[in-house]
Amino acid sequence: MQRRNFAAFGLLALLAPGLAEARPAPLRPARTRRGIAVWYGGDRHGQTMANGRPFDQRAMTGASVHFPLGARVRVTDLETRRSVTVTITDFTIPRSKVLIDLSHGAGRALGIETRGKARVEVKQIGFDANQARRRS
């Protein structure tokens, strides 16, 4: 099916040369995902995150490749039904089995500090432009 889409795009480029520079829009990330959440803290405290700011382990932040920088997400522990709202400020490792890495403060608020990880549902609920990538 993708082949057909690209073929149609190529035909459009031939028929309308002014649109040849246009690209198909990238797919948007899913708004709700389920997976594993872990928390991280002290070893990264003060290091620069992907958004250009230093990491604060006490802040309500998270890292994920499934949501854009600046996304506000609600993380709900599927076992205890506790939830926290965090802002995505960094990326995780691509192809990781972990859906979201939470700061120590967010992990504590969610109640996974002693367990280390939990099965969660992550739902995007907004966007904070101030936490998106800082321009140099």
DSSP file (Angstrom, degrees, kcal/mol; ACC not computed):
  #  RESIDUE AA STRUCTURE BP1 BP2  ACC     N-H-->O    O-->H-N    N-H-->O    O-->H-N    TCO  KAPPA ALPHA  PHI   PSI    X-CA   Y-CA   Z-CA
    1    1 A M     >        0   0    0      0, 0.0     4,-1.9     0, 0.0     5,-0.1   0.000 360.0 360.0 360.0 -37.7    0.0    0.0    0.0
    2    2 A Q  H  >  +     0   0    0      1,-0.2     4,-2.6     2,-0.2     5,-0.2   0.886 360.0  57.3 -62.3 -36.2    2.9    2.4    0.7
    3    3 A R  H  > S+     0   0    0      1,-0.2     4,-2.3     2,-0.2    -1,-0.2   0.908 105.4  50.1 -59.8 -41.8    4.2    1.7   -2.7
    4    4 A R  H  > S+     0   0    0      2,-0.2     4,-2.4     1,-0.2    -1,-0.2   0.896 109.6  51.4 -64.3 -40.6    0.9    2.9   -4.2
    5    5 A N  H  X S+     0   0    0     -4,-1.9     4,-2.1     1,-0.2    -2,-0.2   0.924 112.1  45.4 -63.3 -44.2    1.0    6.1   -2.1
    6    6 A F  H  X S+     0   0    0     -4,-2.6     4,-2.4     2,-0.2    -1,-0.2   0.866 111.1  53.8 -68.4 -34.1    4.5    6.9   -3.3
    7    7 A A  H  X S+     0   0    0     -4,-2.3     4,-2.2    -5,-0.2    -2,-0.2   0.916 109.4  48.0 -64.7 -42.0    3.6    6.1   -6.8
    8    8 A A  H  X S+     0   0    0     -4,-2.4     4,-2.3     2,-0.2    -2,-0.2   0.887 110.8  51.7 -64.5 -37.9    0.7    8.5   -6.6
    9    9 A F  H  X S+     0   0    0     -4,-2.1     4,-2.0     2,-0.2    -2,-0.2   0.904 109.5  49.7 -64.5 -40.5    3.0   11.1   -5.1
   10   10 A G  H  X S+     0   0    0     -4,-2.4     4,-1.6     2,-0.2    -2,-0.2   0.890 110.4  50.1 -64.4 -39.7    5.4   10.6   -8.0
   11   11 A L  H  X S+     0   0    0     -4,-2.2     4,-2.2     1,-0.2    -1,-0.2   0.889 108.9  52.5 -64.2 -40.2    2.6   11.0  -10.5
   12   12 A L  H  X S+     0   0    0     -4,-2.3     4,-2.7     1,-0.2     7,-0.2   0.891 106.4  53.7 -62.5 -39.3    1.5   14.2   -8.8
   13   13 A A  H  < S+     0   0    0     -4,-2.0     7,-0.2     1,-0.2    -1,-0.2   0.862 110.3  47.2 -64.5 -35.3    5.1   15.5   -9.1
   14   14 A L  H  < S+     0   0    0     -4,-1.6    -2,-0.2     1,-0.2    -1,-0.2   0.889 116.8  42.3 -72.2 -39.2    5.0   14.9  -12.8
   15   15 A L  H  < S+     0   0    0     -4,-2.2    -2,-0.2     1,-0.3    -1,-0.2   0.817 126.7  30.1 -78.2 -31.4    1.6   16.5  -13.3
   16   16 A A    ><  -     0   0    0     -4,-2.7     3,-2.1    -5,-0.2     4,-0.3  -0.762  65.9-176.3-130.8  86.3    2.2   19.5  -11.0
   17   17 A P  G >  S+     0   0    0      0, 0.0     3,-1.3     0, 0.0     4,-0.3   0.775  81.2  64.2 -57.3 -28.3    5.9   20.5  -11.0
   18   18 A G  G 3  S+     0   0    0      1,-0.3     3,-0.4     2,-0.1    -5,-0.1   0.749 102.5  49.6 -66.9 -22.1    5.4   23.2   -8.4
   19   19 A L  G X  S+     0   0    0     -3,-2.1     3,-1.5    -7,-0.2    -1,-0.3   0.383  80.5  99.4 -95.0   3.0    4.3   20.5   -5.9
   20   20 A A  T <  S+     0   0    0     -3,-1.3    -1,-0.2    -4,-0.3    -2,-0.1   0.771  78.8  56.1 -62.6 -26.2    7.3   18.3   -6.5
   21   21 A E  T 3  S+     0   0    0     -3,-0.4    -1,-0.3    -4,-0.3    -2,-0.1   0.639  85.4 103.3 -81.5 -13.7    9.1   19.7   -3.4
   22   22 A A    <   -     0   0    0     -3,-1.5    -9,-0.0    -4,-0.1    -3,-0.0  -0.379  57.9-155.8 -69.0 147.6    6.2   18.7   -1.1
   23   23 A R        -     0   0    0     -2,-0.1    -2,-0.1     3,-0.0     2,-0.0  -0.906  27.8 -95.1-121.0 150.7    6.6   15.6    1.0
   24   24 A P        -     0   0    0      0, 0.0     3,-0.1     0, 0.0   -18,-0.0  -0.397  52.4-101.1 -60.6 142.7    4.0   13.3    2.5
   25   25 A A        -     0   0    0      1,-0.1     3,-0.1    -2,-0.0     2,-0.0  -0.400  40.3-108.6 -66.4 139.9    3.2   14.3    6.1
   26   26 A P        -     0   0    0      0, 0.0     2,-0.1     0, 0.0    -1,-0.1  -0.342  39.9 -96.0 -67.5 152.4    4.9   12.1    8.7
   27   27 A L        -     0   0    0      1,-0.1     0, 0.0    -3,-0.1     0, 0.0  -0.450  38.8-122.9 -68.2 140.3    2.7    9.8   10.7
   28   28 A R        -     0   0    0     -2,-0.1     3,-0.1     1,-0.1    -1,-0.1  -0.586  30.5-104.9 -81.9 145.6    1.6   11.2   14.0
   29   29 A P        -     0   0    0      0, 0.0    -1,-0.1     0, 0.0    38,-0.1  -0.324  44.5 -90.4 -67.6 153.9    2.4    9.2   17.1
   30   30 A A        -     0   0    0      1,-0.1     3,-0.1    36,-0.1    94,-0.1  -0.360  28.6-139.1 -62.2 143.4   -0.4    7.2   18.8
   31   31 A R  S    S+     0   0    0      1,-0.2    93,-2.9    92,-0.1     2,-0.4   0.773  87.0  33.8 -77.4 -27.4   -2.1    9.3   21.5
   32   32 A T  E     +A  123   0A   0     91,-0.2     2,-0.3     2,-0.0    91,-0.2  -0.997  68.5 169.0-133.7 131.9   -2.4    6.4   23.9
   33   33 A R  E     -A  122   0A   0     89,-2.5    89,-3.4    -2,-0.4     2,-0.4  -0.963  20.7-145.3-137.9 154.8    0.0    3.5   24.4
   34   34 A R  E     +A  121   0A   0     -2,-0.3     2,-0.3    87,-0.2    87,-0.2  -0.950  43.7 101.1-119.8 143.0    0.5    0.7   27.0
   35   35 A G  E     -A  120   0A   0     85,-2.3    85,-3.4    -2,-0.4     2,-0.4  -0.943  65.6 -37.9 177.1-156.1    3.9   -0.6   28.1
   36   36 A I  E     -Ab 119  98A   0     61,-0.5    63,-2.1    -2,-0.3    64,-1.5  -0.788  41.2-162.9-101.3 136.3    6.5   -0.6   30.8
   37   37 A A  E     +Ab 118 100A   0     81,-2.8    81,-1.9    -2,-0.4     2,-0.3  -0.950  11.2 175.3-114.7 139.0    7.5    2.5   32.8
   38   38 A V  E     -Ab 117 101A   0     62,-1.7    64,-3.5    -2,-0.4     2,-0.3  -0.854  21.4-129.6-129.1 168.5   10.7    2.8   34.8
   39   39 A W  E     - b   0 102A   0     77,-0.9     2,-0.3    -2,-0.3    64,-0.2  -0.905  18.4-174.0-121.5 154.8   12.3    5.6   36.8
   40   40 A Y  E     + b   0 103A   0     62,-2.4    64,-0.7    -2,-0.3    67,-0.2  -0.943  18.1 137.4-139.4 160.6   15.7    7.1   36.7
   41   41 A G    >>  +     0   0    0     -2,-0.3     3,-2.3    62,-0.2     4,-0.7  -0.083  49.5  43.1-159.0-103.4   17.4    9.7   38.8
   42   42 A G  G >4 S+     0   0    0      1,-0.3     3,-0.7     2,-0.2    15,-0.1   0.723 106.3  57.6 -48.1 -40.8   20.7   10.4   40.5
   43   43 A D  G 34 S+     0   0    0      1,-0.2    -1,-0.3     3,-0.0    -3,-0.0   0.739 116.6  35.7 -68.2 -20.2   23.1    9.3   37.9
   44   44 A R  G X4 S+     0   0    0     -3,-2.3     3,-2.2     3,-0.1    11,-0.3   0.429  83.2 131.5-109.4  -1.9   21.7   11.7   35.3
   45   45 A H  T << S+     0   0    0     -4,-0.7    11,-0.2    -3,-0.7     3,-0.1  -0.308  79.8  11.6 -58.0 126.3   20.8   14.6   37.6
   46   46 A G  T 3  S+     0   0    0      9,-2.7    -1,-0.3     1,-0.3    10,-0.1   0.199  95.5 127.5  91.9 -15.2   22.2   17.8   36.1
   47   47 A Q    <   -     0   0    0     -3,-2.2     8,-2.7     7,-0.1    -1,-0.3  -0.394  69.8 -96.9 -73.1 153.9   23.0   16.4   32.7
   48   48 A T  B     -G   54   0B   0      6,-0.2     2,-0.1    -3,-0.1    -1,-0.1  -0.531  38.8-149.9 -74.2 131.6   21.6   18.1   29.6
   49   49 A M    >   -     0   0    0      4,-3.0     3,-1.8    -2,-0.3    41,-0.2  -0.352  34.5 -92.5 -91.4 177.1   18.4   16.6   28.2
   50   50 A A  T 3  S+     0   0    0      1,-0.3    40,-0.2    39,-0.2    84,-0.1   0.758 124.9  59.8 -63.6 -25.5   17.2   16.6   24.6
   51   51 A N  T 3  S-     0   0    0     38,-1.3    83,-1.6     2,-0.2    -1,-0.3   0.454 119.1-109.3 -84.3   1.5   15.3   19.9   25.1
   52   52 A G  S <  S+     0   0    0     -3,-1.8    -2,-0.1     1,-0.3    -4,-0.1   0.412  82.7 111.9  91.5  -1.8   18.6   21.6   26.1
   53   53 A R  S    S-     0   0    0     36,-0.2    -4,-3.0    78,-0.1    -1,-0.3  -0.680  74.5 -98.0-102.5 157.4   17.8   22.0   29.8
   54   54 A P  B     -G   48   0B   0      0, 0.0     2,-0.3     0, 0.0    -6,-0.2  -0.494  42.6-109.0 -73.5 145.2   19.5   20.3   32.8
   55   55 A F        -     0   0    0     -8,-2.7    -9,-2.7   -11,-0.3     2,-0.5  -0.562  27.3-163.2 -75.6 132.3   17.7   17.2   34.2
   56   56 A D    >   -     0   0    0     -2,-0.3     3,-1.5   -11,-0.2     5,-0.2  -0.969   8.3-156.9-116.0 112.8   16.2   17.6   37.6
   57   57 A Q  T 3  S+     0   0    0     -2,-0.5    48,-2.7     1,-0.3    49,-0.3   0.683  92.3  55.7 -65.9 -16.8   15.4   14.3   39.2
   58   58 A R  T 3  S+     0   0    0     46,-0.2    -1,-0.3    47,-0.1   -17,-0.0   0.595  88.8  97.3 -89.6 -11.4   12.7   15.8   41.4
   59   59 A A  S <  S-     0   0    0     -3,-1.5     2,-1.4     1,-0.1    47,-0.7  -0.287  86.2-109.9 -75.7 162.2   10.7   17.3   38.5
   60   60 A M  S    S+     0   0    0     45,-0.2    27,-1.6    46,-0.1     2,-0.3  -0.625  72.5 127.8 -92.5  76.4    7.6   15.7   37.0
   61   61 A T  E     -c   87   0A   0     -2,-1.4    42,-2.5    25,-0.2     2,-0.3  -0.801  35.8-168.7-128.8 168.3    9.3   14.8   33.7
   62   62 A G  E     -cD  88 102A   0     25,-2.0    27,-2.5    -2,-0.3    28,-1.1  -0.954  16.2-132.4-151.0 169.2    9.7   11.8   31.4
   63   63 A A  E     +cD  90 101A   0     38,-2.6    38,-2.6    -2,-0.3     2,-0.3  -0.994  34.0 148.8-129.4 134.7   11.6   10.5   28.4
   64   64 A S        -     0   0    0     26,-1.9     3,-0.1    -2,-0.4    36,-0.1  -0.974  42.0-150.0-161.0 147.4   10.1    8.6   25.5
   65   65 A V  S    S+     0   0    0     34,-0.3    35,-0.1    -2,-0.3    26,-0.1   0.490  97.0  67.1 -93.4  -5.6   10.6    8.1   21.8
   66   66 A H  S    S+     0   0    0     33,-0.4    -1,-0.1     2,-0.1    34,-0.1   0.572 101.3  45.8 -91.4 -10.6    6.8    7.6   21.3
   67   67 A F  S    S-     0   0    0     -3,-0.1    -3,-0.2   -38,-0.1     3,-0.1  -0.971  89.4-107.9-132.2 146.8    5.8   11.2   22.2
   68   68 A P    >   -     0   0    0      0, 0.0     3,-2.1     0, 0.0    20,-0.2  -0.297  45.1 -85.9 -73.5 157.5    7.3   14.5   21.0
   69   69 A L  T 3  S+     0   0    0      1,-0.3    20,-0.2    20,-0.1    63,-0.2  -0.390 118.1  27.9 -58.2 135.0    9.3   16.8   23.3
   70   70 A G  T 3  S+     0   0    0     18,-3.4    58,-3.7    61,-0.3    -1,-0.3   0.305  85.2 141.6  93.5  -8.6    7.0   19.0   25.2
   71   71 A A  E <   -E  127   0A   0     -3,-2.1    17,-2.7    56,-0.2     2,-0.6  -0.459  46.2-140.9 -67.9 136.0    4.1   16.6   25.2
   72   72 A R  E     -EF 126  87A   0     54,-2.1    53,-3.1    15,-0.2    54,-1.4  -0.886  29.2-178.2 -95.2 124.4    2.1   16.5   28.4
   73   73 A V  E     -EF 124  86A   0     13,-2.8    13,-2.6    -2,-0.6     2,-0.6  -0.936  27.5-136.8-128.1 148.1    1.1   12.9   29.2
   74   74 A R  E     -EF 123  85A   0     49,-2.8    49,-2.2    -2,-0.3     2,-0.6  -0.921  20.4-159.4-101.6 122.8   -0.9   11.2   31.9
   75   75 A V  E     -EF 122  84A   0      9,-3.1     9,-2.1    -2,-0.6     2,-0.5  -0.913   8.8-170.6-106.1 120.1    0.8    8.0   33.1
   76   76 A T  E     -EF 121  83A   0     45,-2.6    45,-2.1    -2,-0.6     2,-0.5  -0.953  21.8-133.8-117.7 124.1   -1.5    5.5   34.8
   77   77 A D  E  >  -E  120   0A   0      5,-2.9     4,-2.4    -2,-0.5    43,-0.2  -0.638  14.8-151.5 -71.8 119.8   -0.3    2.4   36.7
   78   78 A L  T  4 S+     0   0    0     41,-2.4    -1,-0.2    -2,-0.5    42,-0.1   0.703  90.9  48.5 -71.0 -19.5   -2.6   -0.3   35.4
   79   79 A E  T  4 S+     0   0    0     40,-0.5    -1,-0.2     1,-0.1    41,-0.1   0.908 126.9  21.3 -84.5 -46.6   -2.2   -2.3   38.7
   80   80 A T  T  4 S-     0   0    0      2,-0.1    -2,-0.2     0, 0.0     3,-0.1   0.602  92.1-133.6 -99.1 -13.2   -2.9    0.4   41.2
   81   81 A R     <  +     0   0    0     -4,-2.4     2,-0.2     1,-0.3    -3,-0.1   0.570  56.7 143.1  66.1  12.2   -4.7    2.9   39.0
   82   82 A R        -     0   0    0     28,-0.2    -5,-2.9    -5,-0.2     2,-0.3  -0.545  30.4-167.6 -74.7 147.9   -2.6    5.7   40.4
   83   83 A S  E     - F   0  76A   0     -7,-0.2     2,-0.3    -2,-0.2    -7,-0.2  -0.978  15.8-171.9-140.5 154.1   -1.7    8.4   37.8
   84   84 A V  E     - F   0  75A   0     -9,-2.1    -9,-3.1    -2,-0.3     2,-0.5  -0.956  22.0-129.3-136.7 155.8    0.7   11.3   37.3
   85   85 A T  E     + F   0  74A   0     -2,-0.3     2,-0.3   -11,-0.2   -11,-0.2  -0.943  34.1 172.2-108.5 125.9    1.0   14.0   34.7
   86   86 A V  E     - F   0  73A   0    -13,-2.6   -13,-2.8    -2,-0.5     2,-0.4  -0.865  29.0-126.5-129.3 162.9    4.5   14.5   33.3
   87   87 A T  E     -cF  61  72A   0    -27,-1.6   -25,-2.0    -2,-0.3     2,-0.6  -0.930  26.3-122.8-109.5 133.9    6.1   16.5   30.5
   88   88 A I  E     +c   62   0A   0    -17,-2.7   -18,-3.4    -2,-0.4   -17,-0.2  -0.663  44.1 156.1 -77.8 117.5    8.3   14.7   27.9
   89   89 A T  E     +     0   0A   0    -27,-2.5   -38,-1.3    -2,-0.6     2,-0.3   0.401  58.1  27.8-122.0  -2.5   11.7   16.4   28.0
   90   90 A D  E    S-c   63   0A   0    -28,-1.1   -26,-1.9   -40,-0.2     2,-0.3  -0.938  73.5-110.1-152.6 170.5   14.1   13.8   26.7
   91   91 A F        -     0   0    0     -2,-0.3     2,-0.2   -28,-0.3   -26,-0.2  -0.775  20.7-141.5-106.6 151.5   14.2   10.7   24.5
   92   92 A T        -     0   0    0     -2,-0.3   -28,-0.1     7,-0.1     3,-0.0  -0.472  45.0 -73.6 -96.0 178.7   14.7    7.0   25.4
   93   93 A I    >   -     0   0    0     -2,-0.2     3,-1.5     1,-0.1   -28,-0.2  -0.586  56.4-109.0 -73.3 128.8   16.8    4.6   23.4
   94   94 A P  T 3  S+     0   0    0      0, 0.0     3,-0.1     0, 0.0    -1,-0.1  -0.277 103.0  19.8 -56.8 145.8   15.1    3.6   20.1
   95   95 A R  T 3  S+     0   0    0      1,-0.2     2,-0.1    -3,-0.0    -2,-0.1   0.651  90.2 152.3  65.8  18.6   13.7    0.0   20.1
   96   96 A S    <   -     0   0    0     -3,-1.5    -1,-0.2     2,-0.2    -4,-0.0  -0.453  52.8-133.2 -73.0 151.4   13.8   -0.1   23.9
   97   97 A K  S    S+     0   0    0     -2,-0.1   -61,-0.5    -3,-0.1     2,-0.5   0.545  85.4  90.6 -79.4  -7.2   11.3   -2.3   25.7
   98   98 A V  E     -b   36   0A   0      1,-0.2    -2,-0.2    -5,-0.2   -61,-0.2  -0.782  60.8-162.8 -93.7 129.3   10.5    0.6   28.0
   99   99 A L  E    S+     0   0A   0    -63,-2.1   -33,-0.4    -2,-0.5     2,-0.3   0.912  74.8   5.2 -74.9 -44.8    7.7    2.9   26.9
  100  100 A I  E     -b   37   0A   0    -64,-1.5   -62,-1.7   -36,-0.1     2,-0.5  -0.998  57.6-148.1-146.4 137.7    8.6    5.7   29.2
  101  101 A D  E     -bD  38  63A   0    -38,-2.6   -38,-2.6    -2,-0.3     2,-0.3  -0.927  25.2-156.1-100.2 125.3   11.4    6.6   31.6
  102  102 A L  E     -bD  39  62A   0    -64,-3.5   -62,-2.4    -2,-0.5   -40,-0.2  -0.760  18.9-110.6-101.9 148.1   10.1    8.7   34.5
  103  103 A S  E  >  -b   40   0A   0    -42,-2.5     4,-2.7    -2,-0.3     5,-0.2  -0.278  38.6-103.5 -64.2 163.1   12.1   11.1   36.7
  104  104 A H  H  > S+     0   0    0    -64,-0.7     4,-2.5     1,-0.2   -46,-0.2   0.891 122.9  53.3 -58.9 -40.0   12.6   10.0   40.3
  105  105 A G  H  > S+     0   0    0    -48,-2.7     4,-2.1   -46,-0.4    -1,-0.2   0.901 111.6  44.4 -62.1 -41.6   10.0   12.5   41.4
  106  106 A A  H  > S+     0   0    0    -47,-0.7     4,-2.0   -49,-0.3    -2,-0.2   0.880 112.7  52.0 -71.6 -37.6    7.4   11.2   39.0
  107  107 A G  H  X>S+     0   0    0     -4,-2.7     5,-2.4     2,-0.2     4,-1.0   0.893 110.9  48.0 -63.8 -40.0    8.3    7.6   39.8
  108  108 A R  H  <5S+     0   0    0     -4,-2.5     3,-0.5    -5,-0.2    -2,-0.2   0.927 111.5  49.5 -65.4 -45.1    7.8    8.3   43.5
  109  109 A A  H  <5S+     0   0    0     -4,-2.1    -2,-0.2     1,-0.2    -1,-0.2   0.840 111.6  49.4 -64.0 -32.9    4.5   10.1   42.9
  110  110 A L  H  <5S-     0   0    0     -4,-2.0    -1,-0.2    -5,-0.1    -2,-0.2   0.691 114.7-118.8 -79.1 -18.7    3.3    7.1   40.8
  111  111 A G  T  <5S+     0   0    0     -4,-1.0     4,-0.2    -3,-0.5    -3,-0.2   0.697  83.8 111.6  90.6  20.3    4.3    4.7   43.5
  112  112 A I     >< +     0   0    0     -5,-2.4     4,-2.9    -6,-0.2    -4,-0.2   0.247  39.7 105.9-107.5  12.5    6.9    2.7   41.6
  113  113 A E  T  4 S+     0   0    0     -6,-0.6    -1,-0.1     1,-0.2    -5,-0.1   0.907  89.5  33.8 -59.3 -44.0    9.9    3.9   43.5
  114  114 A T  T  4 S+     0   0    0     -3,-0.2    -1,-0.2     1,-0.1    -2,-0.1   0.829 120.8  48.4 -83.4 -32.0   10.4    0.6   45.4
  115  115 A R  T  4 S-     0   0    0     -4,-0.2    -2,-0.2     1,-0.1    -1,-0.1   0.837  91.8-147.5 -75.6 -33.2    9.2   -1.7   42.6
  116  116 A G     <  +     0   0    0     -4,-2.9   -77,-0.9    -9,-0.1     2,-0.3  -0.052  69.3  30.3  91.5 -33.8   11.4    0.0   39.9
  117  117 A K  E     -A   38   0A   0    -79,-0.2     2,-0.3     2,-0.0   -79,-0.2  -0.975  60.6-174.0-152.0 164.3    9.0   -0.6   37.1
  118  118 A A  E     -A   37   0A   0    -81,-1.9   -81,-2.8    -2,-0.3     2,-0.5  -0.989  34.5-106.5-156.6 154.5    5.3   -0.9   36.3
  119  119 A R  E     +A   36   0A   0     -2,-0.3   -41,-2.4   -83,-0.2   -40,-0.5  -0.783  54.9 174.5 -83.6 125.3    2.9   -1.7   33.5
  120  120 A V  E     -AE  35  77A   0    -85,-3.4   -85,-2.3    -2,-0.5     2,-0.4  -0.834  36.7-133.5-133.3 164.2    1.3    1.6   32.5
  121  121 A E  E     -AE  34  76A   0    -45,-2.1   -45,-2.6    -2,-0.3     2,-0.5  -0.990  23.3-161.1-115.5 130.3   -1.0    3.4   30.1
  122  122 A V  E     -AE  33  75A   0    -89,-3.4   -89,-2.5    -2,-0.4     2,-0.5  -0.958   9.3-177.7-117.2 122.8    0.4    6.7   28.7
  123  123 A K  E     -AE  32  74A   0    -49,-2.2   -49,-2.8    -2,-0.5     2,-0.4  -0.976  25.8-129.0-124.3 127.4   -2.0    9.1   27.2
  124  124 A Q  E     + E   0  73A   0    -93,-2.9   -51,-0.3    -2,-0.5     3,-0.1  -0.610  31.5 169.2 -74.1 127.2   -1.1   12.4   25.6
  125  125 A I  E     -     0   0A   0    -53,-3.1     2,-0.3    -2,-0.4   -52,-0.2   0.435  57.2 -31.0-119.1  -4.4   -3.2   15.2   27.1
  126  126 A G  E     - E   0  72A   0    -54,-1.4   -54,-2.1     2,-0.0     2,-0.3  -0.979  57.6 -98.3 176.6-166.0   -1.6   18.3   25.8
  127  127 A F  E     - E   0  71A   0     -2,-0.3     2,-0.6   -56,-0.3   -56,-0.2  -0.992  11.7-157.6-147.7 135.5    1.6   20.1   24.8
  128  128 A D    >   -     0   0    0    -58,-3.7     3,-1.7    -2,-0.3     4,-0.5  -0.902   4.8-168.8-116.0  99.7    3.9   22.5   26.6
  129  129 A A  G >  S+     0   0    0     -2,-0.6     3,-0.8     1,-0.3    -1,-0.1   0.767  84.5  65.3 -61.8 -25.9    5.8   24.6   24.1
  130  130 A N  G 3  S+     0   0    0      1,-0.2    -1,-0.3   -60,-0.1   -60,-0.1   0.753 103.3  47.3 -67.9 -23.0    8.2   25.9   26.8
  131  131 A Q  G <  S+     0   0    0     -3,-1.7   -61,-0.3   -61,-0.2    -1,-0.2   0.462  90.7 102.4 -97.9  -2.4    9.5   22.3   27.3
  132  132 A A  S <  S-     0   0    0     -3,-0.8   -62,-0.1    -4,-0.5   -43,-0.0  -0.166  94.7 -51.1 -69.9 175.2   10.0   21.6   23.6
  133  133 A R        -     0   0    0    -64,-0.2     2,-0.4     1,-0.1    -1,-0.2  -0.209  59.0-129.4 -54.3 129.1   13.5   21.7   22.2
  134  134 A R        -     0   0    0    -83,-1.6     2,-0.3    -3,-0.1    -1,-0.1  -0.656  20.4-130.3 -80.8 132.0   15.3   25.0   23.0
  135  135 A R              0   0    0     -2,-0.4    -1,-0.0     1,-0.1   -84,-0.0  -0.634 360.0 360.0 -86.1 141.5   16.8   26.7   20.0
  136  136 A S              0   0    0     -2,-0.3    -1,-0.1     0, 0.0    -2,-0.0   0.457 360.0 360.0 -83.0 360.0   20.5   27.8   20.2
